Amino acid sequence: MRITVAMATYNGVRHLDEQLASIEAQTRPPHELVVGDDGSTDGTVALLQRFARRAPFAVRILQHAENLGPDQNFSAVIAAATGDVVLCCDQDDRWHPDKIARLAAVLEAEPQVGLVMSDAALVDEQMRPTGTTLWGRFEFGRGLRDRVRQGDGFAVFARRMPVYGCTIAVRTALAAHFLPVPRGATFDSWIGQVVAVVAEVRLIEEPLIDYRQHAAQFTGFAEGSRWARLRGMVTRSDAAAVRSELVRLEAMERRLALLPQSGARDRAQVVTSDRLRLARRRLAARASVRRRAPLIAVGLARGEYRRGAQGLRSALIDLIAPRDR
């Protein structure tokens, strides 16, 4: 089975050497490393070129003419992969030596599995353990993991546990279903949800990477002040965020209609329709002070806030939010 590591870079020279060294040190090396660079100006491309000259596997560097952003960058790199399996790779983490071997072994042993996902150890910028893991941070407990194993991965990934690309391996044969990733969608959550509809998902219940947390990363859990965290909690539920969620859900609704008919697809369509109703209800509530309380009350009574948002907290934020004009 041919393995492609798909990496996205942008001004990542500070930590990139350590990540590349961890890929080179894998007990099962990849067949190729494909890197999409998003217009770095800090020496990232030169570092990659030096690595390509000495790497024991093929290295291809795609230099994008314009800055695509991480989601479209990863989408382009995955599309360029020639391997049977793709492992997505951030520029600033460190892989454990057996990561590729462990993920690939599952896919080789179980042809019905389309995606494998591991946990990740959260570490600080100096790679010191923070004492928790990615799954621990999201409270991805036994019950949710069992739901994924039992075929309910779409609902879990859509609502409770987002998929992190740096922890997954996915069969490239399934790219016909999940590519292109639509504008505005988060590439890894999109891939996880779509693949969970058309194939089985497996979990490796231990960290296979050290997921570095630092202020310059695009996604992560770098801690700010208590006020910053409170402000972030509120602004994640503002009207612009709800409109963005509506666009993503409408894109998923369209994509699901193109997937092969199955019970998993039917369940995913129900989940998506339910979340779409809530997003439209929330926008309607934001637009009308007079109708706001009744709309929110109906959403709470029907369980929409519990299933599709953060329950009472999201409802209270909607209740006190400024009117969306």
C-alpha positions as MATLAB code, in Angstrom:
seq = 'MRITVAMATYNGVRHLDEQLASIEAQTRPPHELVVGDDGSTDGTVALLQRFARRAPFAVRILQHAENLGPDQNFSAVIAAATGDVVLCCDQDDRWHPDKIARLAAVLEAEPQVGLVMSDAALVDEQMRPTGTTLWGRFEFGRGLRDRVRQGDGFAVFARRMPVYGCTIAVRTALAAHFLPVPRGATFDSWIGQVVAVVAEVRLIEEPLIDYRQHAAQFTGFAEGSRWARLRGMVTRSDAAAVRSELVRLEAMERRLALLPQSGARDRAQVVTSDRLRLARRRLAARASVRRRAPLIAVGLARGEYRRGAQGLRSALIDLIAPRDR';
ca = [
       0.000    0.000    0.000;
       1.499    3.313   -1.106;
       1.487    6.091    1.484;
       1.363    9.816    0.756;
       2.025   12.387    3.458;
       0.163   15.580    2.524;
       1.536   18.695    4.221;
       0.378   22.311    4.095;
       2.905   25.042    4.907;
       2.859   28.784    5.396;
       5.728   30.625    7.058;
       6.479   27.536    9.126;
      10.263   27.571    9.195;
      10.419   27.877   12.994;
       9.138   24.344   13.670;
       9.255   22.660   10.260;
      12.641   20.969   10.678;
      11.401   18.989   13.679;
       8.273   17.860   11.852;
      10.239   16.763    8.774;
      12.702   14.871   10.966;
       9.829   12.978   12.600;
       8.505   11.940    9.178;
      11.972   10.813    8.104;
      12.267    8.754   11.319;
       9.105    6.726   10.714;
       9.462    2.969   11.100;
       7.380    2.700    7.935;
       8.431    5.555    5.644;
       5.989    7.107    3.171;
       6.344    6.677   -0.553;
       6.046   10.424   -1.062;
       5.682   13.725    0.727;
       3.560   16.282   -1.125;
       3.733   19.812    0.262;
       1.510   22.719   -0.665;
       3.126   26.038    0.216;
       0.804   29.004    0.530;
       3.226   31.805   -0.335;
       5.721   31.582    2.516;
       8.197   34.453    2.835;
      10.337   33.138    5.717;
      12.519   30.482    4.117;
      10.037   27.618    4.373;
      10.342   26.703    0.687;
      14.145   26.736    0.776;
      14.076   24.454    3.836;
      11.723   22.076    2.016;
      13.958   22.064   -1.048;
      16.994   21.161    1.056;
      15.037   18.361    2.694;
      13.853   17.086   -0.713;
      17.466   16.688   -1.894;
      18.356   14.310    0.946;
      15.032   12.650    1.830;
      14.846    8.866    1.369;
      11.453    9.246   -0.341;
      10.047   11.430   -3.100;
       9.216   15.027   -2.154;
       7.044   17.263   -4.308;
       6.518   20.930   -3.480;
       3.481   22.726   -4.883;
       3.916   26.498   -4.700;
       0.512   28.120   -5.001;
       0.276   31.316   -7.040;
      -2.097   32.785   -4.457;
      -2.696   32.217   -0.774;
      -5.422   29.569   -0.615;
      -5.797   29.296    3.149;
      -5.196   26.019    5.002;
      -8.428   24.264    4.014;
      -8.074   24.812    0.261;
      -4.320   24.205    0.497;
      -4.893   20.775    2.023;
      -7.636   20.085   -0.525;
      -5.172   20.791   -3.365;
      -2.402   18.680   -1.830;
      -4.690   15.704   -1.239;
      -5.867   15.952   -4.853;
      -2.215   15.733   -5.969;
      -1.449   12.615   -3.911;
      -0.534    9.443   -5.805;
      -0.623    7.058   -2.842;
      -3.377    4.645   -1.878;
      -3.632    6.356    1.504;
      -3.095    9.967    2.546;
      -1.923   11.115    5.963;
      -2.440   14.842    6.491;
       0.384   16.669    8.198;
       0.714   20.077    9.864;
       3.997   21.968    9.692;
       4.603   22.385   13.417;
       3.905   19.050   15.166;
       6.012   15.949   15.798;
       4.936   12.452   14.753;
       5.634    9.433   16.926;
       7.911    6.977   15.074;
       5.210    4.343   14.543;
       2.425    6.671   13.389;
       2.396    5.671    9.718;
       2.837    1.985   10.520;
      -0.036    1.940   13.020;
      -2.527    3.784   10.810;
      -1.580    1.881    7.646;
      -1.868   -1.493    9.400;
      -5.544   -0.881   10.133;
      -6.329    0.049    6.537;
      -4.416   -2.941    5.173;
      -6.184   -5.359    7.517;
      -9.715   -3.974    7.051;
     -10.588   -3.015    3.468;
     -14.030   -1.753    4.514;
     -12.425    0.986    6.630;
     -12.005    4.321    4.887;
     -10.530    6.462    7.640;
      -8.446    5.847   10.760;
      -8.027    8.474   13.467;
      -5.757    8.528   16.506;
      -5.582   10.698   19.571;
      -2.915   13.414   19.915;
      -0.866   14.532   22.916;
      -1.182   18.289   23.522;
       2.238   19.857   24.116;
       3.432   23.440   24.468;
       5.703   25.269   22.045;
       8.794   23.640   23.569;
       7.168   20.192   23.242;
       6.542   19.884   26.965;
       3.437   17.800   27.790;
       0.407   19.787   28.941;
      -1.084   16.775   30.700;
      -4.011   16.260   28.346;
      -4.817   14.985   24.872;
      -6.958   16.148   21.986;
      -9.695   13.652   22.820;
      -9.553   14.616   26.464;
      -9.944   18.283   25.580;
     -13.087   17.506   23.567;
     -14.410   14.985   26.126;
     -14.418   12.340   23.401;
     -15.248    9.591   25.849;
     -16.079    5.916   25.595;
     -19.712    6.471   24.681;
     -18.913    8.758   21.743;
     -16.119    6.472   20.556;
     -18.516    3.518   20.618;
     -20.979    5.504   18.508;
     -18.278    6.074   15.890;
     -17.418    2.378   15.832;
     -21.088    1.492   15.466;
     -21.512    3.628   12.348;
     -22.726    6.922   13.828;
     -19.550    8.793   13.000;
     -21.249   11.467   10.919;
     -23.388   12.709   13.807;
     -20.488   12.575   16.274;
     -18.108   14.435   13.953;
     -20.752   16.979   12.970;
     -21.705   17.870   16.528;
     -19.363   16.618   19.220;
     -15.852   15.661   18.113;
     -14.345   17.521   15.140;
     -11.875   15.555   13.051;
      -8.316   16.892   13.145;
      -6.461   16.246    9.911;
      -3.109   15.790   11.626;
      -4.453   12.610   13.283;
      -6.037   10.826   10.311;
      -5.249    8.497    7.432;
      -7.810    8.263    4.621;
      -8.036    6.192    1.448;
      -7.474    8.320   -1.648;
     -10.065    6.245   -3.532;
     -12.689    8.058   -1.435;
     -11.514   11.478   -2.623;
     -14.112   11.276   -5.386;
     -16.697   11.639   -2.626;
     -15.111   14.315   -0.431;
     -13.274   16.468   -2.999;
     -13.525   19.259   -3.796;
     -13.848   20.614   -0.269;
     -16.242   23.564   -0.651;
     -15.123   27.079    0.158;
     -15.865   27.890    3.772;
     -15.744   24.279    4.961;
     -13.029   23.044    7.322;
     -11.257   20.414    5.252;
     -10.668   17.782    7.936;
     -14.122   17.906    9.508;
     -15.604   17.802    6.007;
     -13.535   14.744    5.068;
     -14.363   12.961    8.322;
     -18.084   13.494    7.947;
     -18.264   12.476    4.290;
     -16.093    9.378    4.737;
     -18.170    8.309    7.753;
     -21.159    8.082    5.390;
     -19.509    5.937    2.700;
     -17.101    3.758    4.717;
     -16.280    2.570    8.216;
     -14.140    4.577   10.623;
     -11.617    3.140   13.072;
     -10.071    4.748   16.132;
      -6.638    4.233   17.691;
      -7.065    5.121   21.330;
      -3.649    6.561   22.018;
      -1.714    9.600   20.818;
       0.402    9.110   17.709;
       1.545   12.729   17.439;
       2.638   15.556   19.700;
       0.271   18.378   18.764;
       2.174   21.596   19.398;
       0.246   24.526   20.893;
       1.551   28.022   20.176;
       0.210   31.485   19.519;
       0.989   31.523   15.774;
      -0.841   28.324   14.827;
      -4.018   28.474   12.712;
      -5.965   26.098   14.970;
      -5.212   24.921   18.469;
      -5.813   25.511   22.154;
      -3.305   28.182   23.130;
      -4.694   29.700   26.312;
      -5.535   33.390   26.557;
      -6.942   35.467   29.362;
     -10.243   34.554   30.959;
     -11.817   37.563   29.228;
     -10.445   36.460   25.841;
     -11.879   32.977   26.326;
     -15.278   34.406   27.328;
     -15.258   36.765   24.363;
     -14.382   33.871   22.053;
     -17.240   31.790   23.430;
     -19.688   34.585   22.601;
     -18.312   35.584   19.211;
     -18.290   31.973   18.013;
     -22.066   32.218   18.232;
     -22.466   35.616   16.544;
     -24.671   36.077   13.503;
     -21.749   35.938   11.053;
     -20.680   32.583   12.505;
     -24.220   31.230   12.246;
     -24.445   32.379    8.626;
     -21.141   30.633    7.885;
     -22.463   27.480    9.532;
     -25.599   27.722    7.386;
     -23.478   27.892    4.217;
     -21.463   24.835    5.313;
     -24.599   22.873    6.149;
     -26.191   23.708    2.811;
     -23.005   22.504    1.075;
     -23.142   19.259    3.066;
     -26.806   18.790    2.169;
     -25.894   19.061   -1.520;
     -22.939   16.686   -1.173;
     -24.944   14.064    0.706;
     -27.443   13.989   -2.153;
     -24.616   12.870   -4.459;
     -23.404   10.006   -2.257;
     -24.551    6.397   -2.758;
     -27.856    5.609   -1.090;
     -27.459    3.867    2.259;
     -28.766    3.895    5.791;
     -25.741    5.964    6.826;
     -26.584    8.568    4.202;
     -30.213    8.685    5.325;
     -29.135    9.276    8.933;
     -26.662   11.941    7.864;
     -29.369   13.742    5.904;
     -31.612   13.772    8.973;
     -28.808   15.205   11.136;
     -27.985   17.862    8.536;
     -31.631   18.873    8.055;
     -32.018   19.189   11.828;
     -28.954   21.436   12.080;
     -30.117   23.513    9.132;
     -33.445   24.170   10.870;
     -31.596   25.378   13.950;
     -29.260   27.659   11.975;
     -32.213   29.248   10.189;
     -34.099   29.583   13.481;
     -31.107   31.278   15.112;
     -30.737   33.771   12.280;
     -34.467   34.539   12.381;
     -34.238   35.089   16.144;
     -31.286   37.430   15.734;
     -33.207   39.480   13.164;
     -36.361   40.081   15.233;
     -36.400   41.207   18.860;
     -40.169   40.668   19.014;
     -40.056   37.060   17.753;
     -36.761   36.145   19.415;
     -37.976   34.600   22.672;
     -40.703   32.450   21.042;
     -38.312   31.185   18.348;
     -35.656   30.263   20.904;
     -38.237   28.625   23.172;
     -39.418   26.394   20.322;
     -35.826   25.457   19.486;
     -35.183   24.502   23.101;
     -38.441   22.568   23.424;
     -37.697   20.552   20.297;
     -34.145   19.773   21.421;
     -32.591   21.581   18.469;
     -30.183   23.591   20.626;
     -29.089   20.447   22.437;
     -28.529   18.446   19.255;
     -27.107   21.165   17.035;
     -25.398   23.726   19.288;
     -24.265   24.095   22.890;
     -27.698   23.784   24.444;
     -28.864   26.421   26.889;
     -25.641   28.423   26.558;
     -26.227   28.973   22.827;
     -29.873   29.833   23.472;
     -28.925   32.443   26.078;
     -26.358   33.987   23.728;
     -29.028   34.214   21.030;
     -31.430   35.797   23.514;
     -29.104   38.631   24.523;
     -27.375   39.178   21.174;
     -27.698   42.528   19.370;
     -30.228   42.574   16.593;
     -28.755   41.384   13.301;
     -29.467   43.999   10.672;
];
